[in-house]
Amino acid sequence: MSFEWLGLGALGLYLVGLFAVARIARRARRDETAADHFLAARDLGVFVLFLTLYATAYSGNSLLGYPGEAYRRGFSFIMATGFMMSIIVCFHALVPVLRPVASANGFVTPGDWIRHRFGREPGGRALLLGVAVLMTIALANFLLAQLTAMGHVSSQVTGGLVPFWLGVVGLAAVILYYETLGGMRAVAWTDAAQAILMLLGLAALLWWLLTSAGGMEAVTREIAAVRPDAVRVPDRTEQANWISTIVLLGLASVVYPQAIQRIYAARSGRALSRSLALMSFMPLATTLVVTLIGLAAIGHFGNLEGVEADMVMPRLLGSWAEAGPVSTIFAVVVFIGALAAIMSTADSVLLSLGSMLSEDLLDRPRSADSTAATGKWLAAVVLLGMVALALGPRFTLWHLIELKMELLIQCVPAFLLAARWSGLRARPAFFGLVAGTAIAIGGVWLGFERVGGIHMGVLSLLVNLCIAVAGSLAVRRGLESQQASS
């Protein structure tokens, strides 16, 4: 059987499996509430929680965007492993505070933390809406990246038998079906299987690359011969960009809505702690591997630019498939694993979008059965809009990553700072969020995405923090003066 038809058959079997999981998850539901649909009744154990965290964190951005950026930038992108490790470090700053409060108060959405922390303070509702809007935009961006990646991978795995547009539209419809039918259970259960496929696939691909090339030393020599700039010592601007990206990804990823909701969905604090401990090793098993894959691609292909560079991993798999029958089978398995990882992130994003749109933006009560139904419909509308945009890809996946992080990082004071400092007040936090967002967007709009290698989003976060802290201290001094005078 040819690679194209084998890939099409494997894709069909995989989709049948997703439909079966959705039906099983539907039967396992306890009720029609938002907590059951969006959080699987808060009953995710260590194994499933770890794998769904892993599959959500490592997505189309990781499997296509990271190799593509490593191909473009060369060995300087080896720091990508550090970027992902910073996320785990920042998680440990938020989880010990957020998890007990979320469990005690039955949180469903990220906005529930804002409601609880700032209560009826002046500016509390404005802060909630500001955070919800930024998170919704970031999630829409994230969904767009996954849809684009799904179209490319499905087209590659079937040798064009499934064209790009059909991969985007068809797989989006599949995700919408099983997410709507099975909720978080279906998402988490499919994530578990998808994560295992991805780990096995990446390990097999790296093994082939290194053995066929003669080891990492041979790969490095080939890269130096083809593109000497790819092995140069990074300059100070590049080093500053390393630090900036560690801050940007480490802080912004902690306030991913789908990551926060998995904190809520854990069966217990102990299950969550063990899952995060296992996650600490995943950058070495995944980010380092995909970065090396991107570097190895430099010696295999000519000078690819822009969006084309995001396709280096699928192209490598296509080359691998030509090596023989066994290689063909393994290449198809890796392709399906990559597609599974991408879909696992897209379904998580869709789930989070539905809950936030219905509860945080429309202020629907979490206990009402209609809240989950409203969220499903609103998420479907957003998905249709992103499908339309995905059919004409204009940005690299790494650029989409940076854009959404520039926005998400402005929400950090309302979570990390608010969790660790009781003095933060809602109104200054809101003004800081608005100022930081305006500077980040203005910088990108004017073409100043970085200053000396530092992301505009990181610089604007400093302004955000200064306004939030200074304003909160001023409010406290004002209250103390009023109490003293009375």
N, C-alpha and C positions, 0 to 999 in steps of 0.2 A: 504494500500500500504506500502511495506517495505521501510526502510530508504534509501536503495541503489537505488531503482527504483524512489523514490520520488526525490532524489538528482539528478539522471540522467535527469528526466523530467524538474526540475527547471533549471539545467544547459542548457538544450536545449532551453527553453523559453528565458533565459537570452541572449544566443548567437543570437537568432532570433531578439531580441530587438536591439542588437549591429548592426546587418546588416541593420535594418531599419533606425537607426540613421545615419549610414554612407551614405545611399542613400539620406536622407533629407539634410545632410550637403553638399553633392555633388551638389545638386540643388541650395543651398544657396550661392555657391561661386560667387565672383564678376569677377574674372579673373584667369589667370594661373600663376600669379607672385609668387615669393618666399614669399613676405609679406602676400599675401592672404592665401597661403597654410600653412606657418609655424606660422603665427601670427593671423589668422582669421581676416585679414584686420584691426587689432588694434581696435577691437570693443567689447571687453569683459567687461560687466557691473559688478556691485558690487557682485551680488548674484552668477553668474556663475564663476567669477574670484576667489571669496573666496572659492567656493567648489572645483574648479580645483586646486588651491593652496593647499588646505587641502588634497585632494585625492592624489596629487603628493607627498606631504611631508610624508604622512602616508601610507606606502606601505607594501610589503611583509617583508621588514626589520622590520617594526614596528609590524606587526601582527603575525609574526612567530619568527623573530630574537630577539625582545625585550622580549617576554615571555620566550623564550629559555634561554636567558642570565640571566634573573631573576631567572629561575629555577636553573641554574648552580651556581649563586653567592649568592642567598638569598637576605635578606633585604638590603644589601649594594647597590643593584641596584635600590633602590627606588629613587635615585638621577637622574634616567633617565628622569624624568619629568623636572628637571632643565636643563638637556642637551638640550631638545627640546625648552625650553623657551629661552635659550641663542641665538637660531637661530633668533627668532623674534627681539631680542635686536640688533643683528648685522645687520639685514635687515634695521633697522631704521638709521643706519650709512651710508648705501650705497644708498638707494632708493631716498632720497631728491636730491642727486647730479645726479644720473644716469638717473632717469626718465625724467627730462626736456630735457637733452641733447639727449637722445634716441628718444624722440618724435620730437624734432626739426630736427634731422638728419635722421630719418627713419631707425633706427637700426633694424636688423633682427637677427644677431648672436652675441654672446659674443665678438667675434673678431672685430666687428664693433666699440666697445668702444676702443679697443687697437689701431685701425687705427686712430680714431678720436683724442684720447688723445696724442699719440706719433707721429702721422703724418709721416713725412719723416725723423725723427731723425735717426742717425746711430744706428743700432741694433733694429729698430722698427719692421722690418719684421721677424727677428729672434725671438723677444719676442712674436709676434703674433703666429708663428709656435710652439714655446715652449708651450705656453698656450693652443693652440688648441690640441696638441698631448696629454698633460696631461689630458685635459678635455675629450678627446675621449677615452683614456684608462679608466678613471674613469666611464664614461658612459657605456662602454662595461662591466666593472665589475658590475655596477648597473643592467644592463640588465640581466647578468648571474644570479644574485641573484633573480630577479623577475621570470625568467623562471624556476629556480629550485623550487621556492615557488609555482608557478602555477601547476607544475607537482604533487607536494605533495598534495595540496589542492584539485585538481580535482580528484585525486585518492581516497582521503579520503571521499569526499562528495558523491561519487558514490559507495562507498564500494568496490573499486577495479574493478568495471565494466569498468571504464576508467583507464587503467594502467598509471603509472607514465610517461613513454616515450610518450604515446599518448597525455597526458595532456600537456606536453612540446611542442611537435611538432604541435598538432592541435590548441592549443590556440595561439601559436606564429603566425600561419598562419592567424588566425582570426584578430589578432592585426595588422598584416601587411596589411590585406585587408582594414580594415576601416580607418587606418591611411593614407594609400596611397590614398584612395578614397575621404575621407572627410577632411584630414588635421587637423589643430588645432581646427576647429569647431567641428568635430566629437569627437576629444579627449576631449575638454572642456565640451561638452554636456554630453558625457558618464561619465566623471568625476563627474559631478554634481549629477547624479543619483547614481553613485557608492558611493559617499561620504555619502549620506543620508542612504543608505543601511548599510554602515559600522558603522555609529554612532548608529543606532537602534540595530544592531546585537551585538555590544560590550556591550551596556547597558543591553541588555537581558541576555547575558552570565554572566556578573558580578553579576547581580541580582540572577541568579540561583545558582552560586557558593556560594555566601554569605548566602542566605536563606537556602540552603541545608546543609551547614556546621555549621550553627548556628551563623554566624557573623564573623567579622574580629578577634575578640578575640579568638574564637574557632579555626579559621584557624591558628593563630599564635601559639597556644598551640600545635596543631597537627604538625606543622613544627618543633617546638622545640623538640618534642618527636622523630620525624623521623630523622631529621638532625640538631643537635644542632649548628653546624658551620654556618648554614644559618641565625641564629638570633644573632650571636656574634657582639660585638661592632667593627666597622671597625678600623684597625690599621692605622698608619701614611702613609704607602704605598698606602693603599686603598683610603685614603682621598686625597693624592696627585693625584691619578688617577682620582678622581672626578673632581678636578680642571683642570687637563689636558684634560679630555674628554669634559668638558664644552667649553674650548678654541678650541679644535679640531673640534667638531661638530658645534659650534656656528659660527666660521669663515669659515670653509670649506663649510658648507651648503649654505652660502650666494652666493658662486660662482658656485653652481650647474647650468649648462647651461639651464636646463628646468625652473629653478626658475628665472633666469635672463630674459629669453624670455617671461615669464609671466609678468614681469615688463614692457617689451616692448609692450605686447599685450593689456594692460589695456586701456579702453576707455578714461580715464582721470586720472589725478593725484589724484583727489578726490575719484574716484572709487577704486584706488589702496590703498589709505590711509585707507578707510573704510574696505577693505578686510583684510589688515594687522591687523587692530584693532580687527576684529573678530578672526583672527588666534591666537591672544594672549591667548585666552581661550582654544584652542584646546589641548595643552599638558595635561591639567587637565581632559579633556573629553576623551582623547585617550591614551596617553603615561602612565598616572597613572593607567588607567583601564587595559591595557595589561600587565603592570608590576604586578599588583595584581593578574591577571589571572595566570601568570607564578609562582608567589609565592604559590598560592592555589594549583597548580599542584603538588607541592612537597609532599603534603599529600596524593595525589591520586595515584601516580606512584612510582615505585622503583627508583633506581639510574640510570637514563638515562645519557649517556655521548655523547660528540661530537655532530655530526649532528642529532642524535636521539632526543636530547633535544629540537631542533627546532620544533618538532612535538607535543609539549605538548598541544598547543591550539586545533589542530585538534583532538587529543585524548580525550580531555575534552568534545569537542562537540559530539564525538561518544558516550561517557558515558551519556551525557545529552539526546541524542536521544533515549536511552534505557529506559528512565523514563516514557514514555507514548506517546500517539498520539500527544498531544499538544506540548510536548517537542520535538518530532521528527520534527514537522513543524517548530518550532522556530530554532532548530539546523540547519536545511537546509537553512533557511533564513540567519543565521549568516555565514554559509559556503559560500553561494553565495555572501554575502557582503564582506567577506574576499577575495574571488577570484576576485571580482570586483575591490577592492582597489589595489590588486596586478597588475591586468591588466591595471588599470588607470596609474600606474607609468611606467609600461613597454611601453605603447604607447607614453607617454610623452618623455621618454628617446629616443625612436626610432625617434621621430619627431626632437628632438634636434640634434641627431647624423646626420641625413640627411642634415640639414641646415649647420652644422659645417664642415662636410666633403666636401660639394660642394663649400661653400663660403670661409671658413677660410683656409682649407688645399689646395684646388685646385684653390683658388682665382677666382672663377667664379663671374661675376657681378650679384649683387642682383636683378637688374631690368630685367634681361633676363628670358624669359619664360622657357628656357631649364635648368636653375639652379635648380628649384624645381624638375624637372624630374630626373636630375642627383642625387640629394640628396635622392630621393626615392630609386633609384637603389643601391646606395652605402649603405644606411641603411639596405636594404634587405640582402646584402652580409654579413655585420657585424652580423645581426640577425642569419643567417645560421651558422656562426662560433660559436656564443654563444649557439645556440641550441645543437650543437655537444658537447660542454663542459658541458652543464647542464645535459646531460644524464648520467653523472658520477660524482655526487656531491662529493667534497672532503673537503670543508671548511664549518664551521658554518656560518650562515648569519651574526652574529655579527662580526666575523673575516673579512668577506668581507666588511662590513661597515667601519671598522677601516682601512683596506688597501686602500680603495678608498679615504678616508678622508686624509690619509697621503700624497697622491699625490695632491689632490685638494687644500689643504691648502697652497701649494707652489705658487698658483696663486693669493693669497690674496693681496700681495703688488701691483700687476698690476691693481687691482680694487679698494680696499678700500683705500690703501695708495695713489694711483695715483689720486683718486677722492678728497682726502682731502689735498693733498700736491702738489702744482704745481711744486715743485723743483725736483720731481722724474724724472730721465732720463731713456731712454729705454735700453741702453747698460748695465748699472749697474743692472737694474732690471732683465735683461736676465741672467747675470752672477749669480745673487743671486738665481734665479729660478733654474738654472742648479746645483749650489752647494747644495741647499736645497734638490732637488730631489735626487741627488747622495747620500747624507748622509742618507735620509729616506730609499731609496731602499737598500743601503749598510747595514744599521742597521737591516732591516728585513731579508736580505739575510744571515747575520752572526748570526742571532738569538737574536739580541739586540732590540727587539721591544719596550721595555720600559726601562728607567733608573730611579730607585727609584719611579716607578709608573707613570712617565711622558712619554708620547708617543714620539717615535723618530721623528715623523712628527712635533710635537710641538717644539722640540729642534732644528730640522733642519730649521724650520721657523725663529727662532731667528738668525741663521747664514745667512739665506736668506735676512732678513731685514737689518742686519748689512752691508752686502755687497752692497745692493741696496742703502741704505742711505749714507754710507760712500763714495761710488763711485759717487753718484749724487752730493754730496757736493764738492768732488774733481773736478768734471767736472765744477761746477759753479765757483770754485776758479780759475781754469785754464782760463775760459772765462773772468773773471774779470781782471786777470793779463794781458791777451792779450789786452783787451780794455784799460787798464791803460798805457801799453807800447806804444800803437798806438796813 
